[in-house]
Structure formats: C-alpha cells, structure tokens
Amino acid sequence: MLLPYLCRIFASTWNVGGKCPSRGLDLDDWLHSSPPADIYVLGFQEIVPLNAGNVLGTEDNVPAKKWVSLIRRTLNKNPEPSSHGGYRTPSPVPDPVVELDADFEGSLRRQDSSSFFHRRSFQNLSRSLRVSGNDMFSQPRLDRRFSVCDPVNIGGRPSDFDGNFQCIGSPGDEYMDEDTSNGAYFSPFPYGYGTSTPMEEDDEQPNTSRYCLVASKQMVGIFLTVWVRSEIRNDIRNLKVSCVGRGLMGYLGNKGSISISMSLHHTTFCFVCCHLTSGEKEGDELRRNSDVMEILRKTRFPRVRGCGDVKSPETILEHDRILWLGDLNYRISLPYSSAKVLVETHNWRQLLERDQLRIERRCGHVFPGWKEGRIYFPPTYKYSFNSDRYSGYGVRPKEKRRTPAWCDRILWHGTGLIQLSYVRGESRFSDHRPVYSIFMAEVEILQQRRRNMGYFSSRVEVEELLPYSHSHGNLKFY
C-alpha cells in the first residue's frame, strides 16, 4: 500500500552573466532556508560567457566546478539538528501560495476530494493556509536579502540524453567519469565529484555530509544541479538527463534546456532548467513560445531496464511532479519610459498586466495547465554593474536600453505540489537577480517503509505561511 509523505524542495534559478565566482563568494543567505530543504534544485544560465569559443568549441567547466564547491561547502557546513526532531522558527515568506489561477487576480481554488489535500499528511498544511482573502491577496513588500545563487556541473553538447548510467545505490555503483561523452554526473555517494578540484574542501568527510550532489549537467552556459539530504540519497532512483539545444541554427546549446528525471520512492520528478530566446522586439515572445514547445516535444528520457514496476517516464509531462525554472526571457510589453514610471512607483500590478509570459499563458499559447505563484517582487532584469539600479537611465533615447522585466521564473505542473514561497534574492553578482521558491511535494512511500521515515518534513510551521511586510528599499534607474 502506498502512503503519502511530504518532501521539502528548494528550487532556484539565476543568470550569472558569464561571471566566474570567487572562492570567497558567500551563499549562506541564499541557501540556508529554515527549516532546511530535503532537495535543492539549482539552475544557472550563462555560467560562461556566450561567445563563439564557448558555444562552438570545447566546453569550459571550470566555473561549474567552482559553483559546485561553493554549494557543497555552504550546504554542509555547521550541521543543524535534523528537521524531523524539531523545527526552528521559519524564515518569513511573503506569499502563501496554493494552486493559484494563472490570472494575477485569480482566486484560491479548493481542491476536490480526489486531490492530495484530503490526505492526512496535508491536514495541518491545509488548515495553515486558511487565511482571509485580505491577507492572501494584499501585496507585502519583500525583505532585502543579499545573497547569491547556485548550481553547477560538467560538460555536455547540445541535444542529447544519456542512458548509460547506473541507478544510485545499485550494486557495483562507481563514480562516473568526469570526461564522459555527455558530461552528465550521477553520484551514488554523499559527495559530488570523484576527484578533487582546486576549490573543493579537503576536510570534507563524506560520511558526515548533510547533503550530497546526485546529478548535475552543463550545456554551454546552462547548468543544473540536484542535491539531496544524505539520508534519502539511496531512495533516489532512475536518474536520467536530456538536453535540447535551441540556440544558433536552432540546435546549439547557447539557448535551450537541461532536464533531469528521477524517482523518489514511488513518485517521479522532473526538473527543467532553461534559457530561452532573448529580445525585446515585437514577436520575440512567439520565438520563446516555440522554444518551450520544442523543449517539451524533444526532451526524451530512455526507459530504465530492470527496474521492475517502478515508473519510467519518457517525456517531461509524464512525470508526477515537475518544476520548470530558468531565464525564460519574457519581457514587458511597454515602452521604456512607461515601464520606468511603474517601476519607480512599485506598481507591480499594472506592470504585470503587460508581462509577456502572463499574457501568452492567459491566451493559451504557452504552458497550458502549468502554474506560477504570485509575483510580489520587483523585476529581476536588467541591473547596472554592482548596483541596485536598473540599467538604461541617462542613456540617450536612440541608444539601446533594456526595459526592466521578470525574465527569471519558476513554474510547476502536476498535483501533489504546494508552493510556500516565491521570492527573489538581492545579490549584485550579475545583471539578474536570483529567484527561488520553496515547495512541499507529496511523495508516495510503501507502508512498511514509512515507519522508519523520519527525515521528510511531515508538517509545516504556521508562521512560515503567513505574509510579512518589510521595506524593499528605493529602486532607481542608473
């Protein structure tokens, strides 16, 4: 008999503008959520400059290794008490979200009796979300968080998937060679790469690591990594990767997607990290729509042989729980001067009415059936170097200017997912701000195994689901 359990997922996307991180880059504010997540899904765009050498030549995986080292160090330092033994007071979240309509003004939809909400493991969470309409739809300002985002890995060329790997925890598992043809990395151990890199911590003890890297993949500038709590690494199965190039000539990897498929017990997950076509010209949003459709059409995962009755999805939409994150590059359909006024007055509601992704989804042109949480944070692109000011102010009218936009987004598909927060970080590392979200995911577990399951989060603190209000500071154009 299958019974539900809750798993906490931290998902984030960040376009780092082709910059390589320094050894001293601090990721604490960004990665240390409270309580800690069971799974971290971290996606990057432009981890290398998108020049001809990187797009057409040998892949530069040095920045990816550095990001991996920084993430590993951050997740595994100062071990905290296990989340199942007791909770700390959670960090405030601005927006409790449960299955919201695509429309910004949409109302909260109650799930029918066939959904996962009626199950016992979700009762406390459901009660916690019964807040008043005024609380639910007011627009709180966000706390400023100076932090940096996340992911990492090694090698890979445009459009391919890899079926040549072993399931984690299976007999005979060994480290995957870092120079494998497709550059995908699947680790059966609590630590990431099999060989040391210049930035890796020499004193790391694999047996005491709180989190381990289970999969990572790079395609030119796109990079996706998945980290899990060490206690559940042996329950991860059927890891597969699929890449779709949508860049130069319609197939190179400077644009496109990386998708990682995996099973946790009897529930399948798919994590998609993408970088879609850029551009502010009229009609560019149609090219982005086409990118999404091609990614959904071309992404294929090979069936896993010898895994018994375990589900083995071949496409993205065949998975039980799906998270799609990345630099989707959808812009604001407004002249620069009009958008500037709305940004300076923090009028996100009116600005969102001209958001291309919301418009295209509402018309049914892209992501039908997908969900995105409320956006209460300022546009994440484009910022001046090492500044909180948007670029373009003071530029002559005839010169190129970027209208601020919510390019960086996180969407989800499938039942059994509740979004607890959807916010952005405030790192000045690149011209984009990182965006991250926390989800509670239902995982189906065999009844006889559930008795010993102590590492998943089986409840959510009420405080974590309440809106909060802090000043976000003055946003200015540079």
Secondary structure, DSSP 4 states (H G I P E B T S, - for coil): -EEEEEEEEEEEEEE-TTPPPPTT---HHHH--SSPPSEEEEEEE-SS---HHHHHS----HHHHHHHHHHHHHHHSSPPPPTTT--PPPPP-S---SSB-SSTTPPBPPP-TTSGGGSGGGHHHHHHT---HHHHHS-PPPPP-------------SS-EE-----TT-TT--PPPTT-TT--EE-SSSSS-SS--TTS-TT--GGG-SEEEEEEEEETTEEEEEEEEGGGGGGEEEEEEEEEE-SGGGTSTTSEEEEEEEEETTEEEEEEEEE-----STTHHHHHHHHHHHHHHH---PPPTT-TT-----SGGGSSEEEEEEE----B-S-HHHHHHHHHTT-HHHHHTTBHHHHHHHTTSS-TT-B-----S---B-B-TTSSEETTTT--TTS--PPPB--EEEEEESSSEEEEEEEE----SSSB--EEEEEEEEEEEEHHHHTT--SS-----GGGGS---------EE-
